[in-house]
């Protein structure tokens, strides 16, 4: 099934926050993850219109929340409240892509992805399709 998205409706900042959380979920942002984040920032329709200042502001906001002790699970929950089911599926797929960018999904990244799956009630068929696609490419 193909989903049509109205890119003007997708919440750019929420998508960016999930990408940043995914990249940092193992405690570091690897060079491959950084490169993919930059590629998305420049080319991915929902976030490409964000200025570098807005991008940096969202990064600071996410990392300030984590440094203040806010659990990623809570941030994921808040973000999920702003997204439709289709937007959640897209954000989940992008999070998998970011985590796999360095050719390995380590346990903390897997825990983060499982958190998204659970919090957002991602359907099993979506999870399987996204993970299969990721495994074939990475």
N, C-alpha and C positions, 0 to 999 in steps of 0.2 A: 504494500500500500504506500503510495506517495503522499506526503503531507505538504500542502502549500502553506507557506508562512507569509504573512504580511510583515516584512522586516521592520516596518515602522512601529509595529506594536510590541515586538519582542523587547524586553527590558535589557538594554545594552549593559547597564551597570551590573545587573544581577548575573548576566552571562559572564561578564568579565570577572566578577567576584568568584564564581565557581571555577573559572580557569585558573585564577591565582591560588585559590585554596588547593586545587588539584596539584598544581606545580609545586607547592610548598608542603604537601601532605607528608612527605618523608623527611621533612626537616631541612631541606635544601632545594634550591632551584638549579637543576643541572643545565649545562649549556644547551643541550638539545631542547629542553623544555623552554628555556629562555628564547631560543630562536623561534620555536613554534608560537609562543605567546606574541612575539614581535610580528610574525607573519599574520596571525589572526588580527592583531591590532591594525595592521596596514590594509588587509584585504577582506576580512570577514564582514559581510554586510551589517550585521547588528552592531558591531563595535568600531568599524573603520572610521566612522564620523566623529568618534571621541577624539578630542585633542590630546596631545601628549600630557598636558597638564591634568586633564580629567582622568586619563589612564593612571598617571602617577598618584593622583589623589585617591583613587579607588584602591590602589595597591597599599598606600599608607593606611587607609581606613581599615582594610582587611587585616593587615598585620598589627595595627594598633589594637583591634578587637582581640586577636589571639594573644598578644602580649599582655593585655589586661586580664586574661584568664578566661575569656569567652571560649567555650568549646566549639570546635568546628561543626559538631552536630547541631548546635543551636543556630549557628550562622546558616547552615544548610536549610534548616527548618524555616527560618525567616525568609531566606531567598525563595524557597519553594512556595511560600504564601503569595508571592508576586507573579508567579509563572503559571501559564496554562499547562495542561498535561503534555501537549505537543512541545512546548518550550522546555519543559522539564526533560523530555526525551532527548531533545537537541543538546541541552546543557550537559546531560549525563554522557552522551556520546562524545562530546567535546572534552569532558573531564577524562574519559578513558583514553582518548587520543593524547592528551597532555601527559598523563601518567605513563603511557607506553612509548613516548617520544624518545626516551633513552634506551629503548629496546629491552626493558625489563620493568615489570610491575612488582615492586617490593612490598612486603607485608603492610607497612603503614599506608601505602597508596591503595592497596587492596581493601584495607579497612575503611578508608575514606570513600571509595567507590561503593562498598557495601552500605555505608551510611546513607549515601544518596539513594541507592536502590530501596532501602527500607523507609527512610523518611518520606520520600516522594512516591512510594508505592509504584516503582517502575515495573511494568509488566514483564513477566519471565521471557516472553518471546522477544521483547526489545533488548533485554539484557543479553540473551543468547546471541542475537544477531549482531549486536555491537561488539561483544567480546570475540565472536568468531571473525568478524571483519578485522579487528585489531590484531588477533593472533596470526591471521594470514599475511598481514602487512608488516608486522614487527616480529 
